[in-house]
């Protein structure tokens, strides 16, 4: 019962932040296009976010460990909230700042929350390490459902209620606020080992190049992520001229992704016992 209570408190703080992140995806290109920007300008705004994510990703772990993981989770919600509000602007620089803040908030979203949970699970509550996958399998299941729902909600508020493509960003704000409030109210603070950024990056590079398999895995993952980022930019201008509802299409993409993940897990752990190459 103590573990289930702790797990529930974590999910209540984490899942609203994931829902807000998904809500910002379906209509971003359409929003920027409605502001009158050329495709090359929209590409530049996307690139601002991607570059910021890469740059901050190198130091995010050190930053989170020093600032505190709970504070980093709250900061993630704050940065993403400001980013959503900046989408109301028609100024290019303001929107570029919004993309940078969104990238910083997303980097924290996918580093601070899980780090906080693992530390609390093992160090504070002394629960068995074997129970950690149970929590993250629940996160994966809920995250898939939230992704599909985000596309439907975005389509509903933008087209069904005729509020425009900025509406999903405004709908994300209450979820971000809820995540931050619950983290402040229910979570304890914890910190990681204090170390310099150069030392952390050096250790990472040493580990990467000391094992050829790790380097190969990193290269394959980088190629896959590159394809997904190109797809994230191109899918809206490809589908929009055909009158396809973008929110529904987004839900279809995420549902297909969740189905593929489920098929992989079943193939590896089920009767087939397939082995990844």
C-alpha positions as CSV (number, residue, x, y, z in Angstrom):
1,X,0.0,0.0,0.0
2,X,2.8,2.5,0.7
3,X,4.4,1.8,-2.7
4,X,1.0,2.3,-4.5
5,X,0.5,5.6,-2.7
6,X,4.0,6.8,-3.6
7,X,3.5,5.6,-7.2
8,X,0.1,7.4,-7.4
9,X,1.6,10.7,-6.2
10,X,4.3,10.4,-8.8
11,X,1.9,9.7,-11.6
12,X,-0.4,12.5,-10.6
13,X,2.5,14.9,-10.9
14,X,4.1,13.5,-14.0
15,X,1.2,12.6,-16.3
16,X,-0.3,16.1,-16.5
17,X,3.1,17.4,-17.7
18,X,3.2,14.7,-20.4
19,X,-0.3,15.5,-21.5
20,X,0.7,19.2,-21.8
21,X,3.7,18.2,-23.9
22,X,1.6,16.2,-26.3
23,X,-1.0,19.0,-26.7
24,X,1.7,21.3,-28.0
25,X,2.5,19.0,-31.0
26,X,-0.4,18.5,-33.3
27,X,-1.0,22.1,-34.6
28,X,2.4,23.9,-34.1
29,X,3.2,24.1,-37.8
30,X,-0.4,25.3,-38.6
31,X,-0.1,27.9,-35.8
32,X,3.1,29.3,-37.2
33,X,1.7,29.2,-40.7
34,X,-1.4,31.2,-39.6
35,X,0.9,33.9,-38.3
36,X,2.0,34.5,-41.9
37,X,5.5,33.0,-41.7
38,X,7.1,31.4,-44.7
39,X,8.1,27.8,-44.6
40,X,11.7,28.7,-44.4
41,X,11.0,30.9,-41.3
42,X,9.0,28.1,-39.8
43,X,11.9,25.7,-40.4
44,X,14.1,28.2,-38.6
45,X,11.8,28.3,-35.6
46,X,11.7,24.5,-35.5
47,X,15.5,24.5,-35.7
48,X,15.8,26.8,-32.7
49,X,13.9,24.3,-30.6
50,X,15.9,21.3,-31.9
51,X,19.3,23.0,-31.4
52,X,18.3,24.2,-27.9
53,X,17.3,20.7,-27.0
54,X,20.6,19.3,-28.2
55,X,22.7,22.0,-26.4
56,X,20.8,21.7,-23.1
57,X,20.7,17.9,-23.2
58,X,24.4,17.8,-22.8
59,X,24.2,19.6,-19.4
60,X,20.7,18.9,-18.2
61,X,21.7,16.0,-16.0
62,X,24.3,18.0,-14.2
63,X,21.9,21.0,-14.0
64,X,19.1,18.9,-12.5
65,X,21.4,17.2,-9.9
66,X,22.7,20.6,-8.7
67,X,19.4,22.6,-8.7
68,X,17.4,19.7,-7.2
69,X,15.2,17.3,-9.0
70,X,11.9,18.6,-7.5
71,X,12.8,22.2,-8.4
72,X,13.7,21.1,-11.9
73,X,10.3,19.4,-12.4
74,X,8.6,22.6,-11.3
75,X,10.9,24.7,-13.5
76,X,10.0,22.4,-16.4
77,X,6.3,23.3,-16.0
78,X,7.1,27.0,-15.6
79,X,9.3,27.1,-18.8
80,X,6.7,25.2,-20.9
81,X,3.9,27.5,-19.5
82,X,5.8,30.7,-20.6
83,X,6.4,29.0,-24.0
84,X,2.7,28.3,-24.5
85,X,1.9,32.0,-23.6
86,X,4.5,33.2,-26.2
87,X,2.6,31.4,-28.9
88,X,0.0,34.2,-28.7
89,X,2.5,36.5,-30.1
90,X,3.0,37.3,-33.8
91,X,6.6,38.4,-33.4
92,X,9.3,36.1,-34.8
93,X,11.7,36.7,-32.0
94,X,9.1,36.0,-29.3
95,X,8.1,32.8,-31.0
96,X,11.8,31.8,-31.3
97,X,12.2,32.4,-27.6
98,X,9.1,30.2,-27.1
99,X,10.7,27.4,-29.0
100,X,13.9,27.7,-26.9
101,X,12.0,27.7,-23.7
102,X,9.9,24.7,-24.8
103,X,13.1,22.8,-25.6
104,X,14.5,23.6,-22.2
105,X,11.3,22.6,-20.5
106,X,11.1,19.3,-22.5
107,X,14.7,18.4,-21.7
108,X,13.9,18.8,-18.0
109,X,10.6,16.9,-18.4
110,X,12.4,13.8,-19.7
111,X,15.3,13.9,-17.2
112,X,14.2,15.4,-13.9
113,X,11.0,13.5,-13.3
114,X,12.4,10.0,-13.8
115,X,15.6,10.9,-11.8
116,X,13.5,12.2,-9.0
117,X,11.4,9.0,-8.9
118,X,14.2,6.5,-9.0
119,X,16.1,8.3,-6.1
120,X,12.9,8.5,-4.0
121,X,12.0,4.9,-4.8
122,X,15.4,3.5,-3.8
123,X,17.0,5.9,-1.4
124,X,14.0,7.5,0.5
125,X,11.5,4.7,0.6
126,X,13.8,1.7,0.2
127,X,11.4,-0.1,-2.1
128,X,12.8,-3.1,-4.1
129,X,14.5,-2.1,-7.4
130,X,12.4,-4.8,-9.1
131,X,9.3,-2.6,-8.6
132,X,10.6,0.3,-10.7
133,X,9.6,-1.2,-14.1
134,X,6.0,-1.5,-12.8
135,X,5.8,2.3,-12.5
136,X,7.4,3.1,-15.8
137,X,5.3,0.5,-17.6
138,X,2.3,2.4,-16.3
139,X,3.8,5.7,-17.5
140,X,4.3,4.2,-20.9
141,X,0.7,3.0,-21.1
142,X,-0.8,6.2,-19.9
143,X,1.6,8.2,-22.1
144,X,0.3,6.4,-25.2
145,X,-3.3,7.1,-24.3
146,X,-2.5,10.8,-23.5
147,X,-0.8,11.2,-26.9
148,X,-3.9,9.8,-28.8
149,X,-6.2,12.0,-26.6
150,X,-4.1,15.1,-27.2
151,X,-4.6,14.9,-31.0
152,X,-8.4,14.6,-30.5
153,X,-8.6,17.4,-28.0
154,X,-6.5,19.6,-30.2
155,X,-8.8,19.0,-33.1
156,X,-11.8,19.6,-30.9
157,X,-10.8,23.0,-29.5
158,X,-9.1,24.3,-32.7
159,X,-11.7,23.2,-35.3
160,X,-14.7,21.9,-33.5
161,X,-14.9,25.0,-31.2
162,X,-13.3,27.2,-33.9
163,X,-10.8,28.6,-31.4
164,X,-7.9,28.3,-33.8
165,X,-4.6,26.5,-33.7
166,X,-3.4,28.4,-30.6
167,X,-6.1,26.8,-28.5
168,X,-4.3,23.6,-27.7
169,X,-1.4,25.6,-26.2
170,X,-3.8,27.4,-23.9
171,X,-5.4,24.1,-22.9
172,X,-2.0,22.8,-21.9
173,X,-1.6,25.6,-19.3
174,X,-3.9,24.1,-16.6
175,X,-2.1,20.7,-17.0
176,X,1.3,22.4,-16.5
177,X,0.0,24.3,-13.5
178,X,-1.5,21.1,-12.0
179,X,1.8,19.2,-12.4
180,X,3.8,22.0,-10.8
181,X,1.4,22.4,-7.9
182,X,1.2,18.7,-7.1
183,X,5.0,18.4,-7.3
184,X,5.4,21.3,-4.8
185,X,2.8,20.0,-2.5
186,X,3.5,16.2,-2.4
187,X,7.1,15.6,-3.4
188,X,10.3,15.9,-1.3
189,X,13.5,17.4,-2.7
190,X,16.5,15.3,-3.6
191,X,19.8,16.0,-5.3
192,X,22.4,14.0,-7.3
193,X,26.1,14.0,-7.1
194,X,27.7,17.3,-7.6
195,X,30.2,17.2,-10.5
196,X,31.4,19.5,-13.2
197,X,29.8,19.6,-16.6
198,X,33.1,18.9,-18.3
199,X,33.7,15.8,-16.1
200,X,30.2,14.5,-16.8
201,X,30.6,15.0,-20.6
202,X,34.0,13.4,-20.4
203,X,32.7,10.3,-18.7
204,X,29.9,10.0,-21.2
205,X,32.3,10.3,-24.2
206,X,34.7,7.8,-22.6
207,X,31.8,5.3,-22.0
208,X,30.6,5.9,-25.6
209,X,33.9,5.3,-27.3
210,X,35.2,2.5,-25.1
211,X,32.5,0.1,-26.3
212,X,31.9,-0.1,-30.1
213,X,28.4,-1.4,-29.5
214,X,27.5,1.6,-27.5
215,X,28.8,3.9,-30.2
216,X,26.9,1.9,-32.9
217,X,23.7,2.1,-30.8
218,X,24.1,5.8,-30.4
219,X,24.6,6.3,-34.1
220,X,21.5,4.2,-35.0
221,X,19.4,6.1,-32.4
222,X,20.7,9.4,-33.8
223,X,19.6,8.4,-37.3
224,X,16.2,7.3,-36.1
225,X,15.7,10.5,-34.1
226,X,16.8,12.6,-37.1
227,X,14.2,10.9,-39.3
228,X,11.5,11.6,-36.7
229,X,12.4,15.3,-36.4
230,X,12.2,15.7,-40.2
231,X,8.9,13.9,-40.1
232,X,7.7,16.2,-37.3
233,X,8.3,19.2,-39.6
234,X,7.0,17.8,-42.9
235,X,3.8,15.9,-42.0
236,X,1.6,19.0,-41.6
237,X,2.4,20.7,-45.0
238,X,2.0,17.3,-46.7
239,X,-1.4,16.4,-45.3
240,X,-3.0,19.9,-44.9
241,X,-3.6,20.5,-48.6
242,X,-5.7,17.3,-48.7
243,X,-8.1,18.6,-46.0
244,X,-7.1,15.9,-43.5
245,X,-7.9,16.9,-39.9
246,X,-4.5,17.4,-38.4
247,X,-5.5,16.4,-34.8
248,X,-7.0,13.2,-36.0
249,X,-3.9,12.4,-38.1
250,X,-1.7,13.1,-35.1
251,X,-3.8,10.7,-33.0
252,X,-3.4,8.1,-35.7
253,X,0.4,8.5,-35.7
254,X,0.6,8.1,-32.0
255,X,-1.8,5.2,-31.9
256,X,0.3,3.4,-34.5
257,X,3.4,4.1,-32.5
258,X,1.9,2.7,-29.4
259,X,0.7,-0.4,-31.3
260,X,4.2,-1.0,-32.7
261,X,5.7,-0.8,-29.2
262,X,3.1,-3.2,-27.9
263,X,3.8,-5.7,-30.7
264,X,7.6,-5.4,-30.0
265,X,7.1,-6.2,-26.3
266,X,4.8,-9.1,-27.1
267,X,7.2,-10.4,-29.7
268,X,10.2,-10.3,-27.3
269,X,8.5,-11.5,-24.2
270,X,5.7,-13.7,-25.6
271,X,5.7,-17.1,-27.2
272,X,7.7,-16.0,-30.3
273,X,10.7,-15.0,-28.1
274,X,12.1,-12.8,-30.9
275,X,15.6,-11.4,-30.3
276,X,16.4,-7.8,-31.3
277,X,19.5,-7.6,-33.6
